[in-house]
Amino acid sequence: MRRGFTLLSAIFLMVLVATLMVLAYSLSAQTKKQTGDIYMQEQAQLLARSATEFALLAVSGHDNTADCIDQINLRYPQGSPVYDINMTLYYIGNGLPCSHILANGIATAESNGTILIDTSVSYTIPDSNEKVRFFRRTIQKP
């Protein structure tokens, strides 16, 4: 009787330890995925901010009297994961030769030439093929 009880106790203890190990492994895998997702989201937010500043630099270096920059598409980096960055620029002002004009009846000279920049950063999470998109809208005076 004593040997049978010891054997049952040992099996119960092994099942308990195995259950705890599976729970620890599951929690570790979940934490790893969340950490990676947070890192990629932060990188997408930083890329959106940098792309907005790049769009402002491109507009300020462009001759806007002849035509305007309406769309800028970037890809960063060349490896994996790839971030696709798309910016659409909308202009606010009088007498601008642009195709994307939000308002054409600006009364003050200070507001003429204001730009609304819609930045979209999209990427695919490598392990799950889950597509994620981050948007940022900025209004700036170049």
Contact map, one row per residue, 1 for C-alpha under 8 A:
1111100000000000000000000000000000000000000000000000000000000000000000000000000000000000000000000000000000000000000000000000000000000000000000
1111110000000000000000000000000000000000000000000000000000000000000000000000000000000000000000000000000000000000000000000000000000000000000000
1111111000000000000000000000000000000000000000000000000000000000000000000000000000000000000000000000000000000000000000000000000000000000000000
1111111100000000000000000000000000000000000000000000000000000000000000000000000000000000000000000000000000000000000000000000000000000000000000
1111111110000000000000000000000000000000000000000000000000000000000000000000000000000000000000000000000000000000000000000000000000000000000000
0111111111000000000000000000000000000000000000000000000000000000000000000000000000000000000000000000000000000000000000000000000000000000000000
0011111111100000000000000000000000000000000000000000000000000000000000000000000000000000000000000000000000000000000000000000000000000000000000
0001111111110000000000000000000000000000000000000000000000000000000000000000000000000000000000000000000000000000000000000000000000000000000000
0000111111111000000000000000000000000000000000000000000000000000000000000000000000000000000000000000000000000000000000000000000000000000000000
0000011111111100000000000000000000000000000000000000000000000000000000000000000000000000000000000000000000000000000000000000000000000000000000
0000001111111110000000000000000000000000000000000000000000000000000000000000000000000000000000000000000000000000000000000000000000000000000000
0000000111111111000000000000000000000000000000000000000000000000000000000000000000000000000000000000000000000000000000000000000000000000000000
0000000011111111100000000000000000000000000000000000000000000000000000000000000000000000000000000000000000000000000000000000000000000000000000
0000000001111111110000000000000000000000000000000000000000000000000000000000000000000000000000000000000000000000000000000000000000000000000000
0000000000111111111000000000000000000000000000000000000000000000000000000000000000000000000000000000000000000000000000000000000000000000000000
0000000000011111111100000000000000000000000000000000000000000000000000000000000000000000000000000000000000000000000000000000000000000000000000
0000000000001111111110000000000000000000000000000000000000000000000000000000000000000000000000000000000000000000000000000000000000000000000000
0000000000000111111111000000000000000000000000000000000000000000000000000000000000000000000000000000000000000000000000000000000000000000000000
0000000000000011111111100000000000000000000000000000000000000000000000000000000000000000000000000000000000000000000000000000000000000000000000
0000000000000001111111110000000000000000000000000000000000000000000000000000000000000000000000000000000000000000000000000000000000000000000000
0000000000000000111111111000000000000000000000000000000000000000000000000000000000000000000000000000000000000000000000000000000000000000000000
0000000000000000011111111100000000000000000000000000000000000000000000000000000000000000000000000000000000000000000000000000000000000000000000
0000000000000000001111111110000000000000000000000000000000000000000000000000000000000000000000000000000000000000000000000000000000000000000000
0000000000000000000111111111000000000000000000000000000000000000000000000000000000000000000000000000000000000000000000000000000000000000000000
0000000000000000000011111111100000000000000000000000000000000000000000000000000000000000000000000000000000000000000000000000000000000000000000
0000000000000000000001111111110000000000000000000000000000000000000000000000000000000000000000000000000000000000000000000000000000000000000000
0000000000000000000000111111111000000000000000000000000000000000000000000000000000000000000000000000000000000000000000000000000000000000000000
0000000000000000000000011111111100000000000000000000000000000000000000000000000000000000000000000000000000000000000000000000000000000000000000
0000000000000000000000001111111110000000000000000000000000000000000000000000000000000000000000000000000000000000000000000000000000000000000000
0000000000000000000000000111111111000000000000000000000000000000000000000000000000000000000000000000000000000000000000000000000000000000000000
0000000000000000000000000011111111100000000000000000000000000000000000000000000000000000000000000000000000000000000000000000000000000000000000
0000000000000000000000000001111111110000000000000000000000000000000000000000000000000000000000000000000000000000000000000000000000000000000000
0000000000000000000000000000111111111000000000000000000000000000000000000000000000000000000000000000000000000000000000000000000000000000000000
0000000000000000000000000000011111111100000000000000000000000000000000000000000000000000000000000000000000000000000000000000000000000000000000
0000000000000000000000000000001111111110000000000000000000000000000000000000000000000000000000000000000000000000000000000000000000000000000000
0000000000000000000000000000000111111111000000000000000000000000000000000000000000000000000000000000000000000000000000000000000000000000000000
0000000000000000000000000000000011111111100000000000000000000000000000000000000000000000000000000000000000000000000000000000100000000000000000
0000000000000000000000000000000001111111110000000000000000000000000000000000000000000000000000000000000000000000000000000000000000000000000000
0000000000000000000000000000000000111111111000000000000000000000000000000000000000000000000000000000000000000000000000000000000000000000000000
0000000000000000000000000000000000011111111100000000000000000000000000000000000000000000000000000000000000000000000000000000000000000000000000
0000000000000000000000000000000000001111111110000000000000000000000000000000000000000000000000000000000000000000000000000000000000000000000000
0000000000000000000000000000000000000111111111000000000000000000000000000000000000000000000000000000000000000000000000000000000000000000000000
0000000000000000000000000000000000000011111111100000000000000000000000000000000000000000000000000000000000000000000000000000000000000000000000
0000000000000000000000000000000000000001111111110000000000000000000000000000000000100000000000000000000000000000000000001100000000000100000000
0000000000000000000000000000000000000000111111111000000000000000000000000000000000000000000000000000000000000000000000001000000000000100000000
0000000000000000000000000000000000000000011111111100000000000000000000000000000000000000000000000000000000000000000000000000000000000000000000
0000000000000000000000000000000000000000001111111110000000000000000000000000000000000000000000000000000000000000000000001000000000000000000000
0000000000000000000000000000000000000000000111111111000000000000000000000000000000001000000000000000000000000000000000111000000000000011000000
0000000000000000000000000000000000000000000011111111100000000000000000000000000000000000000000000000000000000000000000000000000000000000000000
0000000000000000000000000000000000000000000001111111110000000000000000000000000000000000000000000000000000000000000000000000000000000000000000
0000000000000000000000000000000000000000000000111111111000000000000000000000000000001010000000000000000000000000000000100000000000000000000000
0000000000000000000000000000000000000000000000011111111100000000000000000000000000000010000000000000000000000000000010100000000000000000010000
0000000000000000000000000000000000000000000000001111111110000000000000000000000000000000000000000000000000000000000000000000000000000000000000
0000000000000000000000000000000000000000000000000111111111000000000000000000000000000000000000000000000000000000000000000000000000000000000000
0000000000000000000000000000000000000000000000000011111111100000000000010000000000000010000000000000000000000000000000000000000000000000000000
0000000000000000000000000000000000000000000000000001111111110000000000000000000000000000000000000000000000000000000000000000000000000000000101
0000000000000000000000000000000000000000000000000000111111111000000000000000000000000000000000000000000000000000000000000000000000000000000000
0000000000000000000000000000000000000000000000000000011111111100000000000000000000000000000000000000000000000000000000000000000000000000000000
0000000000000000000000000000000000000000000000000000001111111111000110000000000000000000000000000000000000000000000000000000000000000000000001
0000000000000000000000000000000000000000000000000000000111111110000000000000000000000000000000000000000000000000000000000000000000000000000001
0000000000000000000000000000000000000000000000000000000011111110000000000000000000000000000000000000000000000000000000000000000000000000000000
0000000000000000000000000000000000000000000000000000000001111111000110000000000000000000000000000000000000000000000000000000000000000000000000
0000000000000000000000000000000000000000000000000000000000111111111100000000000000000000000000000000000000000000000000000000000000000000000000
0000000000000000000000000000000000000000000000000000000000100111111110000000000000000000000000011000000000000000000000000000000000000000000000
0000000000000000000000000000000000000000000000000000000000000011111100000000000000000000000000011000000000000000000000000000000000000000000000
0000000000000000000000000000000000000000000000000000000000000011111100000000000000000000000000001000000000000000000000000000000000000000000000
0000000000000000000000000000000000000000000000000000000000000011111110000000000000000000000000001100000000000000000000000000000000000000000000
0000000000000000000000000000000000000000000000000000000000100111111111000000000000000000000000001110000000000000000000000000000000000000000000
0000000000000000000000000000000000000000000000000000000000100101001111110000000000000000100000000100000000000000000000000000000000000000000000
0000000000000000000000000000000000000000000000000000000000000000000111110000000000000001110000000111000000000000000000000000000000000000000000
0000000000000000000000000000000000000000000000000000000000000000000011111000000000000111100000000000000000000000000000000000000000000000000000
0000000000000000000000000000000000000000000000000000001000000000000011111100000000000111000000000000000000000000000000000000000000000000000000
0000000000000000000000000000000000000000000000000000000000000000000000111110000000011110000000000000000000000000000000000000000000000000000000
0000000000000000000000000000000000000000000000000000000000000000000000011111000000011100000000000000000000000000000000000000000000000000000000
0000000000000000000000000000000000000000000000000000000000000000000000001111110001111000000000000000000000000000000000000000000000000000000000
0000000000000000000000000000000000000000000000000000000000000000000000000111110001111000000000000000000000000000000000000000000000000000000000
0000000000000000000000000000000000000000000000000000000000000000000000000011111111100000000000000000000000000000000000000000000000000000000000
0000000000000000000000000000000000000000000000000000000000000000000000000011111101000000000000000000000000000000000000000000000000000000000000
0000000000000000000000000000000000000000000000000000000000000000000000000000111111000000000000000000000000000000000000000000000000000000000000
0000000000000000000000000000000000000000000000000000000000000000000000000000111111000000000000000000000000000000000000000000010000000000000000
0000000000000000000000000000000000000000000000000000000000000000000000000000101111100000000000000000000000000000000000000011110000000000000000
0000000000000000000000000000000000000000000000000000000000000000000000000011111111110000000000000000000000000000000000000011000000000000000000
0000000000000000000000000000000000000000000100000000000000000000000000000011100011111000000000000000000000000000000000001111000000000000000000
0000000000000000000000000000000000000000000000000000000000000000000000001111000001111100000000000000000000000000000000011110000000000000000000
0000000000000000000000000000000000000000000000010010000000000000000000001111000000111110000000000000000000000000000000111100000000000000000000
0000000000000000000000000000000000000000000000000000000000000000000000111100000000011111000000000000000000000000000000111000000000000000000000
0000000000000000000000000000000000000000000000000011001000000000000000111000000000001111100000000000000000000000000011110000000000000000000000
0000000000000000000000000000000000000000000000000000000000000000000001110000000000000111110000000000000000000000000011100000000000000000000000
0000000000000000000000000000000000000000000000000000000000000000000011100000000000000011111000000001000000000000001111000000000000000000000000
0000000000000000000000000000000000000000000000000000000000000000000001000000000000000001111100000001110000000000001110000000000000000000000000
0000000000000000000000000000000000000000000000000000000000000000000000000000000000000000111110010101111000000000111100000000000000000000000000
0000000000000000000000000000000000000000000000000000000000000000000000000000000000000000011111000000111101000011111100000000000000000000000000
0000000000000000000000000000000000000000000000000000000000000000000000000000000000000000001111110000101111000011110000000000000000000000000000
0000000000000000000000000000000000000000000000000000000000000000000000000000000000000000000111110000000111000001100000000000000000000000000000
0000000000000000000000000000000000000000000000000000000000000000000000000000000000000000000011111000000100000000000000000000000000000000000000
0000000000000000000000000000000000000000000000000000000000000001100000000000000000000000001011111100000000000000100000000000000000000000000000
0000000000000000000000000000000000000000000000000000000000000001111100000000000000000000000000111110000000000000000000000000000000000000000000
0000000000000000000000000000000000000000000000000000000000000000001111000000000000000000001000011111100000000000000000000000000000000000000000
0000000000000000000000000000000000000000000000000000000000000000000101000000000000000000000000001111100000000000000000000000000000000000000000
0000000000000000000000000000000000000000000000000000000000000000000001000000000000000000111000000111110000000000000000000000000000000000000000
0000000000000000000000000000000000000000000000000000000000000000000000000000000000000000011110000111111100000000000000000000000000000000000000
0000000000000000000000000000000000000000000000000000000000000000000000000000000000000000011100000001111100000000000000000000000000000000000000
0000000000000000000000000000000000000000000000000000000000000000000000000000000000000000001110000000111111000000000000000000000000000000000000
0000000000000000000000000000000000000000000000000000000000000000000000000000000000000000000111100000111111000000000000000000000000000000000000
0000000000000000000000000000000000000000000000000000000000000000000000000000000000000000000011000000001111100000000000000000000000000000000000
0000000000000000000000000000000000000000000000000000000000000000000000000000000000000000000111000000001111111011000000000000000000000000000000
0000000000000000000000000000000000000000000000000000000000000000000000000000000000000000000000000000000011111010000000000000000000000000000000
0000000000000000000000000000000000000000000000000000000000000000000000000000000000000000000000000000000001111111000000000000000000000000000000
0000000000000000000000000000000000000000000000000000000000000000000000000000000000000000000000000000000001111111000000000000000000000000000000
0000000000000000000000000000000000000000000000000000000000000000000000000000000000000000000000000000000000011111000000000000000000000000000000
0000000000000000000000000000000000000000000000000000000000000000000000000000000000000000000110000000000001111111110000000000000000000000000010
0000000000000000000000000000000000000000000000000000000000000000000000000000000000000000000111000000000001011111110000000000000000000000000000
0000000000000000000000000000000000000000000000000000000000000000000000000000000000000000001111010000000000000011111000000000000000000000000011
0000000000000000000000000000000000000000000000000000000000000000000000000000000000000000001110000000000000000011111100000000000000000000001111
0000000000000000000000000000000000000000000000000000000000000000000000000000000000000000111100000000000000000000111110000000000000000000001111
0000000000000000000000000000000000000000000000000000000000000000000000000000000000000000111100000000000000000000011111000000000000000000111100
0000000000000000000000000000000000000000000000000001000000000000000000000000000000000011110000000000000000000000001111100000000000000000111100
0000000000000000000000000000000000000000000000000000000000000000000000000000000000000011100000000000000000000000000111110000000000000011110000
0000000000000000000000000000000000000000000000010011000000000000000000000000000000001111000000000000000000000000000011111000000000000011100000
0000000000000000000000000000000000000000000000010000000000000000000000000000000000011110000000000000000000000000000001111100000000001111000000
0000000000000000000000000000000000000000000110110000000000000000000000000000000000111100000000000000000000000000000000111110000000001110000000
0000000000000000000000000000000000000000000100000000000000000000000000000000000000111000000000000000000000000000000000011111000000111100000000
0000000000000000000000000000000000000000000000000000000000000000000000000000000011110000000000000000000000000000000000001111100000111000000000
0000000000000000000000000000000000000000000000000000000000000000000000000000000011100000000000000000000000000000000000000111110011110000000000
0000000000000000000000000000000000001000000000000000000000000000000000000000000010000000000000000000000000000000000000000011111111110000000000
0000000000000000000000000000000000000000000000000000000000000000000000000000000110000000000000000000000000000000000000000001111111000000000000
0000000000000000000000000000000000000000000000000000000000000000000000000000000000000000000000000000000000000000000000000000111110000000000000
0000000000000000000000000000000000000000000000000000000000000000000000000000000000000000000000000000000000000000000000000000111111000000000000
0000000000000000000000000000000000000000000000000000000000000000000000000000000000000000000000000000000000000000000000000001111111100000000000
0000000000000000000000000000000000000000000000000000000000000000000000000000000000000000000000000000000000000000000000000001110111110000000000
0000000000000000000000000000000000000000000000000000000000000000000000000000000000000000000000000000000000000000000000000111100011111000000000
0000000000000000000000000000000000000000000000000000000000000000000000000000000000000000000000000000000000000000000000000111100001111100000000
0000000000000000000000000000000000000000000000000000000000000000000000000000000000000000000000000000000000000000000000011110000000111110000000
0000000000000000000000000000000000000000000110000000000000000000000000000000000000000000000000000000000000000000000000011100000000011111000000
0000000000000000000000000000000000000000000000010000000000000000000000000000000000000000000000000000000000000000000001111000000000001111100000
0000000000000000000000000000000000000000000000010000000000000000000000000000000000000000000000000000000000000000000001110000000000000111110000
0000000000000000000000000000000000000000000000000000000000000000000000000000000000000000000000000000000000000000000111100000000000000011111000
0000000000000000000000000000000000000000000000000001000000000000000000000000000000000000000000000000000000000000000111000000000000000001111100
0000000000000000000000000000000000000000000000000000000000000000000000000000000000000000000000000000000000000000011110000000000000000000111110
0000000000000000000000000000000000000000000000000000000100000000000000000000000000000000000000000000000000000000011110000000000000000000011111
0000000000000000000000000000000000000000000000000000000000000000000000000000000000000000000000000000000000000010111000000000000000000000001111
0000000000000000000000000000000000000000000000000000000100110000000000000000000000000000000000000000000000000000111000000000000000000000000111
